[in-house]
Amino acid sequence: PNSEVFMKIRHVLFAILIALFARGAATAESPAGMVLYFESGGEVYLLLAEHAGSQRGWAAFGGGDREGETMLQTAAHKTHEETRGYFARTDLEAKAKGQKPLMDGSYATYFAQVDFVPAQRVMNNPVPEESDAFDERSTFAWIPYSAVAGYLNDDIERGKKYPINPALLPAGSETGWFWPIWLNNMRKGVVEGSLPWLKK
């Protein structure tokens, strides 16, 4: 009798493990994102935003994919959501179409040159009330690439805080540093020479 109970327990545990594995495989992500920038007066400005309710800090936009999406579609939809819907997915896809993404592990970064718009206008863009996806970021700012570049000469430490000049940040910001994960993406772009404004 004990061996029968033991076998039944084994079968149940095995079924649970298979289910968990299948679920993990189904939700495996191919994350992607996008860096939005404009150029003026010999400087490149990056639209960055602070992660809401988090100590991650400031970064460009991106996240996990939806089923059936290409990497570019993921980058565009996440950027659309995280810019509070200001930038349309179709426009973002068109700007980065045919672009070879910057790969950092499984994370794909695309770049889109956009027209200047006040960061406050993006931050205040009205969003659908029923969606939480549009509230992932809190404050927005155009940060000159020169304020980022100094950190990209050396390897990025994931547990370190890389401060941003407070004069570049809007009132109400809760963090004053770049997210090291994003800096690492950009560092890879510097090493490979694949940041679009460095190719010129």
RAPECOR-V475700 format. One record per residue. RES is the residue in three letters. SS is DSSP state (h for helix, s for strand, l for the rest). PHI is phi in radians with two decimals (999 if undefined). PSI is psi in whole degrees, -180 to 180 (none if undefined). Layout:
BEGIN
res | ss | phi | psi
RES | SS | PHI | PSI
RES | SS | PHI | PSI
END
This chain:
BEGIN
res | ss | phi | psi
PRO | l | 999 | -42
ASN | h | -1.11 | -38
SER | h | -1.19 | -33
GLU | h | -1.15 | -44
VAL | h | -1.06 | -44
PHE | h | -1.05 | -43
MET | h | -1.13 | -41
LYS | h | -1.10 | -43
ILE | h | -1.07 | -42
ARG | h | -1.05 | -43
HIS | h | -1.11 | -41
VAL | h | -1.13 | -47
LEU | h | -1.09 | -40
PHE | h | -1.10 | -43
ALA | h | -1.10 | -40
ILE | h | -1.12 | -43
LEU | h | -1.09 | -42
ILE | h | -1.08 | -43
ALA | h | -1.11 | -42
LEU | h | -1.13 | -41
PHE | h | -1.10 | -45
ALA | h | -1.10 | -39
ARG | h | -1.14 | -43
GLY | h | -1.09 | -41
ALA | h | -1.15 | -38
ALA | h | -1.23 | -28
THR | l | -1.80 | 10
ALA | l | -1.02 | 134
GLU | l | -1.74 | 149
SER | l | -2.06 | 78
PRO | l | -1.19 | 151
ALA | s | -2.69 | 159
GLY | s | -2.70 | -176
MET | s | -2.53 | 140
VAL | s | -1.83 | 120
LEU | s | -1.70 | 135
TYR | s | -2.59 | 159
PHE | s | -2.41 | 161
GLU | s | -2.06 | 139
SER | s | -2.76 | 133
GLY | l | 1.01 | 34
GLY | l | 1.38 | 6
GLU | s | -2.06 | 148
VAL | s | -1.82 | 133
TYR | s | -2.02 | 133
LEU | s | -1.85 | 132
LEU | s | -1.45 | 114
LEU | s | -2.11 | 161
ALA | s | -2.52 | 155
GLU | s | -1.52 | 138
HIS | s | -1.21 | 125
ALA | l | -1.21 | 135
GLY | l | 1.02 | 33
SER | l | -2.50 | 157
GLN | l | -1.70 | 13
ARG | l | -1.08 | -42
GLY | l | 1.80 | -152
TRP | s | -1.74 | 143
ALA | s | -2.88 | 173
ALA | l | -1.34 | -162
PHE | s | -1.99 | 147
GLY | s | 2.85 | 177
GLY | s | 2.92 | -160
GLY | l | -1.37 | 160
ASP | l | -1.54 | 164
ARG | l | -1.74 | 155
GLU | l | -0.99 | 131
GLY | l | 1.52 | -3
GLU | l | -1.40 | 149
THR | l | -1.41 | 168
MET | h | -1.07 | -40
LEU | h | -1.14 | -41
GLN | h | -1.09 | -40
THR | h | -1.09 | -48
ALA | h | -1.02 | -43
ALA | h | -1.21 | -43
HIS | h | -1.21 | -38
LYS | h | -1.19 | -38
THR | h | -1.19 | -40
HIS | h | -0.99 | -49
GLU | h | -1.15 | -46
GLU | h | -1.34 | -11
THR | l | -1.76 | 25
ARG | l | 1.00 | 31
GLY | l | 1.39 | 4
TYR | l | -1.15 | -44
PHE | l | -1.66 | 124
ALA | l | -1.29 | 141
ARG | h | -0.98 | -45
THR | h | -1.11 | -38
ASP | h | -1.15 | -43
LEU | h | -1.13 | -42
GLU | h | -1.07 | -42
ALA | h | -1.11 | -39
LYS | h | -1.17 | -32
ALA | h | -1.82 | 7
LYS | l | -1.06 | 135
GLY | l | 1.39 | -1
GLN | l | -1.38 | 137
LYS | l | -1.45 | 119
PRO | l | -1.23 | 153
LEU | s | -1.37 | 119
MET | s | -1.76 | 127
ASP | s | -2.15 | 94
GLY | l | 1.17 | -124
SER | l | -1.66 | 1
TYR | s | -1.57 | 126
ALA | s | -1.85 | 127
THR | s | -1.97 | 129
TYR | s | -1.92 | 164
PHE | s | -2.23 | 137
ALA | s | -2.37 | 121
GLN | s | -1.43 | 126
VAL | l | -2.18 | 165
ASP | l | -1.32 | 148
PHE | l | -1.09 | 137
VAL | l | -2.46 | 138
PRO | l | -0.95 | 135
ALA | h | -1.01 | -34
GLN | h | -1.09 | -33
ARG | h | -1.16 | -40
VAL | h | -1.14 | -46
MET | h | -1.07 | -33
ASN | l | -1.69 | 8
ASN | l | -1.09 | 129
PRO | l | -1.16 | 138
VAL | l | -2.17 | 160
PRO | l | -1.05 | 133
GLU | l | -1.14 | -30
GLU | l | -1.42 | -4
SER | l | -1.94 | 128
ASP | l | -1.48 | -19
ALA | h | -1.06 | -27
PHE | h | -1.45 | -3
ASP | h | -1.92 | 20
GLU | l | -1.27 | -20
ARG | s | -2.08 | 150
SER | s | -1.87 | -77
THR | s | -1.76 | 152
PHE | s | -2.19 | 152
ALA | s | -2.77 | 149
TRP | s | -1.53 | 116
ILE | s | -1.90 | 126
PRO | s | -1.10 | 139
TYR | l | -1.00 | -32
SER | h | -1.06 | -24
ALA | h | -1.38 | -15
VAL | h | -1.74 | -37
ALA | h | -0.97 | -37
GLY | h | -1.06 | -26
TYR | h | -1.45 | -12
LEU | h | -1.66 | 6
ASN | h | -1.44 | -17
ASP | l | -2.27 | 165
ASP | l | -1.04 | 145
ILE | l | -1.59 | 133
GLU | l | -1.63 | 123
ARG | l | -1.12 | -29
GLY | l | -1.60 | 4
LYS | l | -1.70 | 151
LYS | l | -1.76 | 129
TYR | s | -1.90 | 99
PRO | s | -1.16 | 150
ILE | l | -1.89 | 139
ASN | l | -0.96 | 119
PRO | h | -0.97 | -26
ALA | h | -1.15 | -18
LEU | h | -1.54 | -10
LEU | l | -1.81 | 147
PRO | l | -1.33 | 161
ALA | l | -1.05 | 144
GLY | l | 1.65 | -4
SER | l | -1.18 | 138
GLU | l | -1.75 | -20
THR | l | -2.19 | 153
GLY | l | -2.24 | 39
TRP | s | -2.53 | 159
PHE | s | -1.39 | 147
TRP | l | -1.26 | 120
PRO | h | -1.00 | -32
ILE | h | -1.07 | -43
TRP | h | -1.20 | -42
LEU | h | -1.01 | -37
ASN | h | -1.13 | -39
ASN | h | -1.01 | -48
MET | h | -1.17 | -37
ARG | h | -1.04 | -41
LYS | h | -1.11 | -38
GLY | h | -1.09 | -36
VAL | h | -1.19 | -47
VAL | h | -1.04 | -42
GLU | h | -1.46 | -12
GLY | l | 1.22 | 29
SER | l | -1.82 | 4
LEU | l | -1.28 | 127
PRO | h | -1.01 | -35
TRP | h | -1.33 | -13
LEU | h | -1.56 | -13
LYS | l | -1.38 | -17
LYS | l | -1.35 | none
END
